[in-house]
Amino acid sequence: MDCERASHRMYYYLDGELTVWRRWVITRHLNRCPPCAQGYDFEIDLRQVIAMRCRDTVPPDLKRRVADALGLSATDDA
Ligand SMILES: [Zn+2]
């Protein structure tokens, strides 16, 4: 599996819409490919922020990590 396919399927992976076999293929790719693994971690962080934002209880460090990854500055952090 190449990186483009891996990152595309990551969304389905996170949504739990893949078969066991496909999840395993992606997991194996992530284990071998640090850039994709990093993107996967970011997706998880981002989903946490989105989920928490509904309750307005996003931890500052998590918000900062996502802002950094997006190239933004967490100005409302102080
Ligand atoms: Zn990759």
PDB file of the backbone (N, CA, C, O) and the ligand in Angstrom, with CONECT records:
HET     ZN  A 101       1
ATOM      1  N   MET A   1       0.858  -1.213   0.000  1.00  0.00           N
ATOM      2  CA  MET A   1       0.000   0.000   0.000  1.00  0.00           C
ATOM      3  C   MET A   1       0.883   1.248   0.000  1.00  0.00           C
ATOM      4  O   MET A   1       1.831   1.337   0.781  1.00  0.00           O
ATOM      5  N   ASP A   2       0.583   2.192  -0.853  1.00  0.00           N
ATOM      6  CA  ASP A   2       1.375   3.420  -0.873  1.00  0.00           C
ATOM      7  C   ASP A   2       0.774   4.463   0.072  1.00  0.00           C
ATOM      8  O   ASP A   2      -0.309   4.281   0.629  1.00  0.00           O
ATOM      9  N   CYS A   3       1.513   5.553   0.231  1.00  0.00           N
ATOM     10  CA  CYS A   3       1.140   6.551   1.241  1.00  0.00           C
ATOM     11  C   CYS A   3      -0.196   7.223   0.914  1.00  0.00           C
ATOM     12  O   CYS A   3      -1.004   7.492   1.804  1.00  0.00           O
ATOM     13  N   GLU A   4      -0.410   7.485  -0.358  1.00  0.00           N
ATOM     14  CA  GLU A   4      -1.630   8.195  -0.740  1.00  0.00           C
ATOM     15  C   GLU A   4      -2.867   7.365  -0.399  1.00  0.00           C
ATOM     16  O   GLU A   4      -3.852   7.878   0.132  1.00  0.00           O
ATOM     17  N   ARG A   5      -2.793   6.083  -0.714  1.00  0.00           N
ATOM     18  CA  ARG A   5      -3.901   5.186  -0.395  1.00  0.00           C
ATOM     19  C   ARG A   5      -4.076   5.053   1.109  1.00  0.00           C
ATOM     20  O   ARG A   5      -5.194   5.042   1.623  1.00  0.00           O
ATOM     21  N   ALA A   6      -2.950   4.951   1.804  1.00  0.00           N
ATOM     22  CA  ALA A   6      -3.003   4.780   3.254  1.00  0.00           C
ATOM     23  C   ALA A   6      -3.694   5.967   3.906  1.00  0.00           C
ATOM     24  O   ALA A   6      -4.565   5.793   4.758  1.00  0.00           O
ATOM     25  N   SER A   7      -3.308   7.172   3.506  1.00  0.00           N
ATOM     26  CA  SER A   7      -3.885   8.359   4.137  1.00  0.00           C
ATOM     27  C   SER A   7      -5.349   8.506   3.757  1.00  0.00           C
ATOM     28  O   SER A   7      -6.151   8.996   4.551  1.00  0.00           O
ATOM     29  N   HIS A   8      -5.703   8.086   2.547  1.00  0.00           N
ATOM     30  CA  HIS A   8      -7.095   8.166   2.113  1.00  0.00           C
ATOM     31  C   HIS A   8      -7.965   7.216   2.935  1.00  0.00           C
ATOM     32  O   HIS A   8      -9.074   7.561   3.344  1.00  0.00           O
ATOM     33  N   ARG A   9      -7.441   6.018   3.167  1.00  0.00           N
ATOM     34  CA  ARG A   9      -8.224   5.012   3.886  1.00  0.00           C
ATOM     35  C   ARG A   9      -8.230   5.245   5.385  1.00  0.00           C
ATOM     36  O   ARG A   9      -9.040   4.676   6.117  1.00  0.00           O
ATOM     37  N   MET A  10      -7.325   6.082   5.824  1.00  0.00           N
ATOM     38  CA  MET A  10      -7.230   6.391   7.249  1.00  0.00           C
ATOM     39  C   MET A  10      -8.558   6.908   7.803  1.00  0.00           C
ATOM     40  O   MET A  10      -8.930   6.615   8.940  1.00  0.00           O
ATOM     41  N   TYR A  11      -9.259   7.676   6.982  1.00  0.00           N
ATOM     42  CA  TYR A  11     -10.526   8.242   7.429  1.00  0.00           C
ATOM     43  C   TYR A  11     -11.560   7.148   7.674  1.00  0.00           C
ATOM     44  O   TYR A  11     -12.310   7.187   8.650  1.00  0.00           O
ATOM     45  N   TYR A  12     -11.582   6.170   6.766  1.00  0.00           N
ATOM     46  CA  TYR A  12     -12.494   5.052   6.951  1.00  0.00           C
ATOM     47  C   TYR A  12     -12.071   4.213   8.146  1.00  0.00           C
ATOM     48  O   TYR A  12     -12.894   3.700   8.904  1.00  0.00           O
ATOM     49  N   TYR A  13     -10.753   4.094   8.283  1.00  0.00           N
ATOM     50  CA  TYR A  13     -10.189   3.353   9.408  1.00  0.00           C
ATOM     51  C   TYR A  13     -10.672   3.980  10.713  1.00  0.00           C
ATOM     52  O   TYR A  13     -11.142   3.281  11.611  1.00  0.00           O
ATOM     53  N   LEU A  14     -10.554   5.298  10.809  1.00  0.00           N
ATOM     54  CA  LEU A  14     -10.947   6.005  12.021  1.00  0.00           C
ATOM     55  C   LEU A  14     -12.450   5.906  12.259  1.00  0.00           C
ATOM     56  O   LEU A  14     -12.909   5.897  13.401  1.00  0.00           O
ATOM     57  N   ASP A  15     -13.199   5.831  11.181  1.00  0.00           N
ATOM     58  CA  ASP A  15     -14.649   5.726  11.313  1.00  0.00           C
ATOM     59  C   ASP A  15     -15.106   4.299  11.557  1.00  0.00           C
ATOM     60  O   ASP A  15     -16.297   4.042  11.736  1.00  0.00           O
ATOM     61  N   GLY A  16     -14.153   3.366  11.564  1.00  0.00           N
ATOM     62  CA  GLY A  16     -14.483   1.973  11.814  1.00  0.00           C
ATOM     63  C   GLY A  16     -15.256   1.332  10.686  1.00  0.00           C
ATOM     64  O   GLY A  16     -16.066   0.431  10.907  1.00  0.00           O
ATOM     65  N   GLU A  17     -15.001   1.804   9.460  1.00  0.00           N
ATOM     66  CA  GLU A  17     -15.770   1.302   8.319  1.00  0.00           C
ATOM     67  C   GLU A  17     -14.973   0.328   7.458  1.00  0.00           C
ATOM     68  O   GLU A  17     -15.373   0.028   6.333  1.00  0.00           O
ATOM     69  N   LEU A  18     -13.861  -0.162   7.970  1.00  0.00           N
ATOM     70  CA  LEU A  18     -13.058  -1.089   7.185  1.00  0.00           C
ATOM     71  C   LEU A  18     -13.152  -2.495   7.751  1.00  0.00           C
ATOM     72  O   LEU A  18     -13.463  -2.709   8.923  1.00  0.00           O
ATOM     73  N   THR A  19     -12.871  -3.440   6.870  1.00  0.00           N
ATOM     74  CA  THR A  19     -12.813  -4.828   7.321  1.00  0.00           C
ATOM     75  C   THR A  19     -11.556  -5.042   8.156  1.00  0.00           C
ATOM     76  O   THR A  19     -10.637  -4.224   8.142  1.00  0.00           O
ATOM     77  N   VAL A  20     -11.534  -6.138   8.873  1.00  0.00           N
ATOM     78  CA  VAL A  20     -10.370  -6.463   9.701  1.00  0.00           C
ATOM     79  C   VAL A  20      -9.103  -6.512   8.859  1.00  0.00           C
ATOM     80  O   VAL A  20      -8.050  -6.024   9.270  1.00  0.00           O
ATOM     81  N   TRP A  21      -9.217  -7.099   7.692  1.00  0.00           N
ATOM     82  CA  TRP A  21      -8.061  -7.233   6.802  1.00  0.00           C
ATOM     83  C   TRP A  21      -7.530  -5.854   6.394  1.00  0.00           C
ATOM     84  O   TRP A  21      -6.324  -5.617   6.449  1.00  0.00           O
ATOM     85  N   ARG A  22      -8.405  -4.962   5.994  1.00  0.00           N
ATOM     86  CA  ARG A  22      -7.965  -3.644   5.552  1.00  0.00           C
ATOM     87  C   ARG A  22      -7.386  -2.836   6.704  1.00  0.00           C
ATOM     88  O   ARG A  22      -6.428  -2.083   6.527  1.00  0.00           O
ATOM     89  N   ARG A  23      -7.972  -2.996   7.875  1.00  0.00           N
ATOM     90  CA  ARG A  23      -7.418  -2.307   9.045  1.00  0.00           C
ATOM     91  C   ARG A  23      -6.005  -2.801   9.318  1.00  0.00           C
ATOM     92  O   ARG A  23      -5.121  -2.024   9.680  1.00  0.00           O
ATOM     93  N   TRP A  24      -5.803  -4.100   9.140  1.00  0.00           N
ATOM     94  CA  TRP A  24      -4.482  -4.666   9.391  1.00  0.00           C
ATOM     95  C   TRP A  24      -3.468  -4.131   8.381  1.00  0.00           C
ATOM     96  O   TRP A  24      -2.330  -3.825   8.736  1.00  0.00           O
ATOM     97  N   VAL A  25      -3.887  -4.022   7.124  1.00  0.00           N
ATOM     98  CA  VAL A  25      -2.994  -3.505   6.085  1.00  0.00           C
ATOM     99  C   VAL A  25      -2.575  -2.082   6.417  1.00  0.00           C
ATOM    100  O   VAL A  25      -1.404  -1.733   6.272  1.00  0.00           O
ATOM    101  N   ILE A  26      -3.514  -1.260   6.860  1.00  0.00           N
ATOM    102  CA  ILE A  26      -3.200   0.121   7.207  1.00  0.00           C
ATOM    103  C   ILE A  26      -2.310   0.172   8.442  1.00  0.00           C
ATOM    104  O   ILE A  26      -1.346   0.936   8.487  1.00  0.00           O
ATOM    105  N   THR A  27      -2.632  -0.638   9.435  1.00  0.00           N
ATOM    106  CA  THR A  27      -1.808  -0.669  10.637  1.00  0.00           C
ATOM    107  C   THR A  27      -0.370  -1.018  10.289  1.00  0.00           C
ATOM    108  O   THR A  27       0.570  -0.423  10.816  1.00  0.00           O
ATOM    109  N   ARG A  28      -0.208  -1.988   9.397  1.00  0.00           N
ATOM    110  CA  ARG A  28       1.133  -2.388   9.000  1.00  0.00           C
ATOM    111  C   ARG A  28       1.842  -1.245   8.287  1.00  0.00           C
ATOM    112  O   ARG A  28       3.031  -1.014   8.510  1.00  0.00           O
ATOM    113  N   HIS A  29       1.123  -0.535   7.436  1.00  0.00           N
ATOM    114  CA  HIS A  29       1.734   0.602   6.743  1.00  0.00           C
ATOM    115  C   HIS A  29       2.147   1.678   7.743  1.00  0.00           C
ATOM    116  O   HIS A  29       3.240   2.235   7.637  1.00  0.00           O
ATOM    117  N   LEU A  30       1.295   1.971   8.698  1.00  0.00           N
ATOM    118  CA  LEU A  30       1.603   3.009   9.689  1.00  0.00           C
ATOM    119  C   LEU A  30       2.835   2.628  10.497  1.00  0.00           C
ATOM    120  O   LEU A  30       3.642   3.488  10.852  1.00  0.00           O
ATOM    121  N   ASN A  31       2.977   1.344  10.785  1.00  0.00           N
ATOM    122  CA  ASN A  31       4.137   0.889  11.548  1.00  0.00           C
ATOM    123  C   ASN A  31       5.435   1.072  10.776  1.00  0.00           C
ATOM    124  O   ASN A  31       6.504   1.226  11.366  1.00  0.00           O
ATOM    125  N   ARG A  32       5.333   1.054   9.454  1.00  0.00           N
ATOM    126  CA  ARG A  32       6.540   1.137   8.624  1.00  0.00           C
ATOM    127  C   ARG A  32       6.778   2.531   8.081  1.00  0.00           C
ATOM    128  O   ARG A  32       7.845   2.805   7.531  1.00  0.00           O
ATOM    129  N   CYS A  33       5.823   3.400   8.223  1.00  0.00           N
ATOM    130  CA  CYS A  33       5.894   4.697   7.544  1.00  0.00           C
ATOM    131  C   CYS A  33       5.624   5.822   8.543  1.00  0.00           C
ATOM    132  O   CYS A  33       4.470   6.195   8.755  1.00  0.00           O
ATOM    133  N   PRO A  34       6.679   6.366   9.160  1.00  0.00           N
ATOM    134  CA  PRO A  34       6.501   7.416  10.173  1.00  0.00           C
ATOM    135  C   PRO A  34       5.671   8.609   9.712  1.00  0.00           C
ATOM    136  O   PRO A  34       4.840   9.080  10.489  1.00  0.00           O
ATOM    137  N   PRO A  35       5.845   9.130   8.483  1.00  0.00           N
ATOM    138  CA  PRO A  35       5.023  10.282   8.069  1.00  0.00           C
ATOM    139  C   PRO A  35       3.533   9.992   8.127  1.00  0.00           C
ATOM    140  O   PRO A  35       2.755  10.843   8.558  1.00  0.00           O
ATOM    141  N   CYS A  36       3.124   8.802   7.699  1.00  0.00           N
ATOM    142  CA  CYS A  36       1.717   8.440   7.736  1.00  0.00           C
ATOM    143  C   CYS A  36       1.254   8.233   9.176  1.00  0.00           C
ATOM    144  O   CYS A  36       0.142   8.615   9.540  1.00  0.00           O
ATOM    145  N   ALA A  37       2.114   7.625   9.991  1.00  0.00           N
ATOM    146  CA  ALA A  37       1.756   7.411  11.390  1.00  0.00           C
ATOM    147  C   ALA A  37       1.528   8.741  12.083  1.00  0.00           C
ATOM    148  O   ALA A  37       0.631   8.872  12.916  1.00  0.00           O
ATOM    149  N   GLN A  38       2.340   9.723  11.736  1.00  0.00           N
ATOM    150  CA  GLN A  38       2.193  11.054  12.307  1.00  0.00           C
ATOM    151  C   GLN A  38       0.850  11.661  11.897  1.00  0.00           C
ATOM    152  O   GLN A  38       0.151  12.262  12.713  1.00  0.00           O
ATOM    153  N   GLY A  39       0.506  11.495  10.630  1.00  0.00           N
ATOM    154  CA  GLY A  39      -0.770  11.999  10.140  1.00  0.00           C
ATOM    155  C   GLY A  39      -1.935  11.321  10.835  1.00  0.00           C
ATOM    156  O   GLY A  39      -2.962  11.943  11.107  1.00  0.00           O
ATOM    157  N   TYR A  40      -1.766  10.049  11.115  1.00  0.00           N
ATOM    158  CA  TYR A  40      -2.818   9.300  11.797  1.00  0.00           C
ATOM    159  C   TYR A  40      -3.007   9.809  13.223  1.00  0.00           C
ATOM    160  O   TYR A  40      -4.133   9.997  13.683  1.00  0.00           O
ATOM    161  N   ASP A  41      -1.888  10.028  13.914  1.00  0.00           N
ATOM    162  CA  ASP A  41      -1.964  10.591  15.268  1.00  0.00           C
ATOM    163  C   ASP A  41      -2.670  11.935  15.246  1.00  0.00           C
ATOM    164  O   ASP A  41      -3.473  12.251  16.124  1.00  0.00           O
ATOM    165  N   PHE A  42      -2.353  12.723  14.219  1.00  0.00           N
ATOM    166  CA  PHE A  42      -2.969  14.037  14.115  1.00  0.00           C
ATOM    167  C   PHE A  42      -4.473  13.934  13.911  1.00  0.00           C
ATOM    168  O   PHE A  42      -5.239  14.705  14.490  1.00  0.00           O
ATOM    169  N   GLU A  43      -4.889  12.988  13.094  1.00  0.00           N
ATOM    170  CA  GLU A  43      -6.322  12.788  12.871  1.00  0.00           C
ATOM    171  C   GLU A  43      -7.039  12.455  14.175  1.00  0.00           C
ATOM    172  O   GLU A  43      -8.141  12.939  14.432  1.00  0.00           O
ATOM    173  N   ILE A  44      -6.403  11.628  14.988  1.00  0.00           N
ATOM    174  CA  ILE A  44      -7.007  11.262  16.265  1.00  0.00           C
ATOM    175  C   ILE A  44      -7.116  12.490  17.159  1.00  0.00           C
ATOM    176  O   ILE A  44      -8.150  12.717  17.788  1.00  0.00           O
ATOM    177  N   ASP A  45      -6.042  13.284  17.214  1.00  0.00           N
ATOM    178  CA  ASP A  45      -6.068  14.508  18.012  1.00  0.00           C
ATOM    179  C   ASP A  45      -7.176  15.442  17.527  1.00  0.00           C
ATOM    180  O   ASP A  45      -7.933  16.003  18.320  1.00  0.00           O
ATOM    181  N   LEU A  46      -7.248  15.590  16.219  1.00  0.00           N
ATOM    182  CA  LEU A  46      -8.215  16.515  15.636  1.00  0.00           C
ATOM    183  C   LEU A  46      -9.642  16.088  15.980  1.00  0.00           C
ATOM    184  O   LEU A  46     -10.489  16.922  16.300  1.00  0.00           O
ATOM    185  N   ARG A  47      -9.894  14.796  15.911  1.00  0.00           N
ATOM    186  CA  ARG A  47     -11.233  14.301  16.235  1.00  0.00           C
ATOM    187  C   ARG A  47     -11.566  14.517  17.703  1.00  0.00           C
ATOM    188  O   ARG A  47     -12.713  14.789  18.058  1.00  0.00           O
ATOM    189  N   GLN A  48     -10.559  14.396  18.548  1.00  0.00           N
ATOM    190  CA  GLN A  48     -10.791  14.655  19.972  1.00  0.00           C
ATOM    191  C   GLN A  48     -11.170  16.112  20.179  1.00  0.00           C
ATOM    192  O   GLN A  48     -12.087  16.426  20.938  1.00  0.00           O
ATOM    193  N   VAL A  49     -10.450  17.003  19.492  1.00  0.00           N
ATOM    194  CA  VAL A  49     -10.734  18.434  19.636  1.00  0.00           C
ATOM    195  C   VAL A  49     -12.146  18.730  19.152  1.00  0.00           C
ATOM    196  O   VAL A  49     -12.898  19.449  19.810  1.00  0.00           O
ATOM    197  N   ILE A  50     -12.502  18.173  18.003  1.00  0.00           N
ATOM    198  CA  ILE A  50     -13.839  18.414  17.456  1.00  0.00           C
ATOM    199  C   ILE A  50     -14.910  17.885  18.413  1.00  0.00           C
ATOM    200  O   ILE A  50     -15.918  18.545  18.664  1.00  0.00           O
ATOM    201  N   ALA A  51     -14.674  16.690  18.938  1.00  0.00           N
ATOM    202  CA  ALA A  51     -15.646  16.097  19.847  1.00  0.00           C
ATOM    203  C   ALA A  51     -15.762  16.912  21.125  1.00  0.00           C
ATOM    204  O   ALA A  51     -16.864  17.145  21.622  1.00  0.00           O
ATOM    205  N   MET A  52     -14.630  17.343  21.652  1.00  0.00           N
ATOM    206  CA  MET A  52     -14.629  18.086  22.913  1.00  0.00           C
ATOM    207  C   MET A  52     -15.153  19.497  22.732  1.00  0.00           C
ATOM    208  O   MET A  52     -15.730  20.083  23.648  1.00  0.00           O
ATOM    209  N   ARG A  53     -14.945  20.033  21.543  1.00  0.00           N
ATOM    210  CA  ARG A  53     -15.345  21.410  21.303  1.00  0.00           C
ATOM    211  C   ARG A  53     -16.858  21.573  21.506  1.00  0.00           C
ATOM    212  O   ARG A  53     -17.332  22.632  21.916  1.00  0.00           O
ATOM    213  N   CYS A  54     -17.587  20.525  21.216  1.00  0.00           N
ATOM    214  CA  CYS A  54     -19.027  20.555  21.419  1.00  0.00           C
ATOM    215  C   CYS A  54     -19.356  20.766  22.900  1.00  0.00           C
ATOM    216  O   CYS A  54     -20.382  21.349  23.249  1.00  0.00           O
ATOM    217  N   ARG A  55     -18.472  20.284  23.744  1.00  0.00           N
ATOM    218  CA  ARG A  55     -18.677  20.449  25.188  1.00  0.00           C
ATOM    219  C   ARG A  55     -17.829  21.582  25.749  1.00  0.00           C
ATOM    220  O   ARG A  55     -17.878  21.887  26.941  1.00  0.00           O
ATOM    221  N   ASP A  56     -17.031  22.212  24.845  1.00  0.00           N
ATOM    222  CA  ASP A  56     -16.220  23.359  25.229  1.00  0.00           C
ATOM    223  C   ASP A  56     -15.233  23.029  26.343  1.00  0.00           C
ATOM    224  O   ASP A  56     -15.007  23.835  27.246  1.00  0.00           O
ATOM    225  N   THR A  57     -14.650  21.840  26.270  1.00  0.00           N
ATOM    226  CA  THR A  57     -13.680  21.459  27.291  1.00  0.00           C
ATOM    227  C   THR A  57     -12.413  20.898  26.660  1.00  0.00           C
ATOM    228  O   THR A  57     -11.927  19.839  27.058  1.00  0.00           O
ATOM    229  N   VAL A  58     -11.878  21.620  25.669  1.00  0.00           N
ATOM    230  CA  VAL A  58     -10.664  21.154  25.001  1.00  0.00           C
ATOM    231  C   VAL A  58      -9.451  21.478  25.871  1.00  0.00           C
ATOM    232  O   VAL A  58      -9.223  22.638  26.213  1.00  0.00           O
ATOM    233  N   PRO A  59      -8.674  20.454  26.230  1.00  0.00           N
ATOM    234  CA  PRO A  59      -7.464  20.722  27.017  1.00  0.00           C
ATOM    235  C   PRO A  59      -6.511  21.622  26.233  1.00  0.00           C
ATOM    236  O   PRO A  59      -6.306  21.398  25.040  1.00  0.00           O
ATOM    237  N   PRO A  60      -5.923  22.639  26.875  1.00  0.00           N
ATOM    238  CA  PRO A  60      -5.053  23.599  26.170  1.00  0.00           C
ATOM    239  C   PRO A  60      -3.908  22.936  25.421  1.00  0.00           C
ATOM    240  O   PRO A  60      -3.572  23.351  24.313  1.00  0.00           O
ATOM    241  N   ASP A  61      -3.307  21.910  26.014  1.00  0.00           N
ATOM    242  CA  ASP A  61      -2.157  21.290  25.342  1.00  0.00           C
ATOM    243  C   ASP A  61      -2.579  20.570  24.074  1.00  0.00           C
ATOM    244  O   ASP A  61      -1.839  20.561  23.090  1.00  0.00           O
ATOM    245  N   LEU A  62      -3.756  19.968  24.088  1.00  0.00           N
ATOM    246  CA  LEU A  62      -4.258  19.288  22.902  1.00  0.00           C
ATOM    247  C   LEU A  62      -4.601  20.307  21.822  1.00  0.00           C
ATOM    248  O   LEU A  62      -4.308  20.103  20.644  1.00  0.00           O
ATOM    249  N   LYS A  63      -5.222  21.398  22.237  1.00  0.00           N
ATOM    250  CA  LYS A  63      -5.580  22.447  21.294  1.00  0.00           C
ATOM    251  C   LYS A  63      -4.327  23.034  20.649  1.00  0.00           C
ATOM    252  O   LYS A  63      -4.310  23.340  19.457  1.00  0.00           O
ATOM    253  N   ARG A  64      -3.285  23.184  21.457  1.00  0.00           N
ATOM    254  CA  ARG A  64      -2.037  23.735  20.948  1.00  0.00           C
ATOM    255  C   ARG A  64      -1.387  22.780  19.949  1.00  0.00           C
ATOM    256  O   ARG A  64      -0.855  23.207  18.924  1.00  0.00           O
ATOM    257  N   ARG A  65      -1.435  21.479  20.259  1.00  0.00           N
ATOM    258  CA  ARG A  65      -0.823  20.510  19.355  1.00  0.00           C
ATOM    259  C   ARG A  65      -1.492  20.527  17.991  1.00  0.00           C
ATOM    260  O   ARG A  65      -0.823  20.477  16.958  1.00  0.00           O
ATOM    261  N   VAL A  66      -2.806  20.596  17.996  1.00  0.00           N
ATOM    262  CA  VAL A  66      -3.544  20.622  16.729  1.00  0.00           C
ATOM    263  C   VAL A  66      -3.279  21.924  15.995  1.00  0.00           C
ATOM    264  O   VAL A  66      -3.111  21.931  14.775  1.00  0.00           O
ATOM    265  N   ALA A  67      -3.243  23.020  16.728  1.00  0.00           N
ATOM    266  CA  ALA A  67      -2.969  24.318  16.105  1.00  0.00           C
ATOM    267  C   ALA A  67      -1.582  24.317  15.483  1.00  0.00           C
ATOM    268  O   ALA A  67      -1.397  24.827  14.378  1.00  0.00           O
ATOM    269  N   ASP A  68      -0.612  23.750  16.180  1.00  0.00           N
ATOM    270  CA  ASP A  68       0.749  23.653  15.649  1.00  0.00           C
ATOM    271  C   ASP A  68       0.769  22.835  14.361  1.00  0.00           C
ATOM    272  O   ASP A  68       1.399  23.220  13.376  1.00  0.00           O
ATOM    273  N   ALA A  69       0.070  21.704  14.384  1.00  0.00           N
ATOM    274  CA  ALA A  69       0.052  20.830  13.224  1.00  0.00           C
ATOM    275  C   ALA A  69      -0.594  21.504  12.029  1.00  0.00           C
ATOM    276  O   ALA A  69      -0.235  21.228  10.885  1.00  0.00           O
ATOM    277  N   LEU A  70      -1.548  22.390  12.293  1.00  0.00           N
ATOM    278  CA  LEU A  70      -2.234  23.102  11.219  1.00  0.00           C
ATOM    279  C   LEU A  70      -1.472  24.352  10.797  1.00  0.00           C
ATOM    280  O   LEU A  70      -1.837  25.010   9.823  1.00  0.00           O
ATOM    281  N   GLY A  71      -0.396  24.679  11.544  1.00  0.00           N
ATOM    282  CA  GLY A  71       0.383  25.873  11.226  1.00  0.00           C
ATOM    283  C   GLY A  71      -0.285  27.140  11.725  1.00  0.00           C
ATOM    284  O   GLY A  71      -0.020  28.232  11.224  1.00  0.00           O
ATOM    285  N   LEU A  72      -1.149  26.989  12.708  1.00  0.00           N
ATOM    286  CA  LEU A  72      -1.829  28.149  13.296  1.00  0.00           C
ATOM    287  C   LEU A  72      -1.220  28.450  14.651  1.00  0.00           C
ATOM    288  O   LEU A  72      -0.507  27.620  15.215  1.00  0.00           O
ATOM    289  N   SER A  73      -1.497  29.619  15.167  1.00  0.00           N
ATOM    290  CA  SER A  73      -1.077  29.898  16.544  1.00  0.00           C
ATOM    291  C   SER A  73      -2.318  29.916  17.418  1.00  0.00           C
ATOM    292  O   SER A  73      -3.328  30.531  17.076  1.00  0.00           O
ATOM    293  N   ALA A  74      -2.226  29.234  18.545  1.00  0.00           N
ATOM    294  CA  ALA A  74      -3.365  29.145  19.457  1.00  0.00           C
ATOM    295  C   ALA A  74      -3.435  30.421  20.278  1.00  0.00           C
ATOM    296  O   ALA A  74      -3.032  30.457  21.441  1.00  0.00           O
ATOM    297  N   THR A  75      -3.950  31.458  19.655  1.00  0.00           N
ATOM    298  CA  THR A  75      -3.902  32.779  20.274  1.00  0.00           C
ATOM    299  C   THR A  75      -4.831  32.910  21.466  1.00  0.00           C
ATOM    300  O   THR A  75      -4.572  33.704  22.369  1.00  0.00           O
ATOM    301  N   ASP A  76      -5.893  32.152  21.479  1.00  0.00           N
ATOM    302  CA  ASP A  76      -6.841  32.242  22.594  1.00  0.00           C
ATOM    303  C   ASP A  76      -6.443  31.333  23.749  1.00  0.00           C
ATOM    304  O   ASP A  76      -7.266  30.951  24.581  1.00  0.00           O
ATOM    305  N   ASP A  77      -5.166  31.004  23.773  1.00  0.00           N
ATOM    306  CA  ASP A  77      -4.694  30.023  24.732  1.00  0.00           C
ATOM    307  C   ASP A  77      -4.308  30.650  26.062  1.00  0.00           C
ATOM    308  O   ASP A  77      -4.403  30.009  27.109  1.00  0.00           O
ATOM    309  N   ALA A  78      -3.876  31.893  26.018  1.00  0.00           N
ATOM    310  CA  ALA A  78      -3.254  32.515  27.191  1.00  0.00           C
ATOM    311  C   ALA A  78      -4.263  32.756  28.313  1.00  0.00           C
ATOM    312  O   ALA A  78      -3.900  33.273  29.369  1.00  0.00           O
TER     313      ALA A  78
HETATM  314 ZN    ZN A 101       3.016   6.184   4.224  1.00  0.00          ZN2+
END
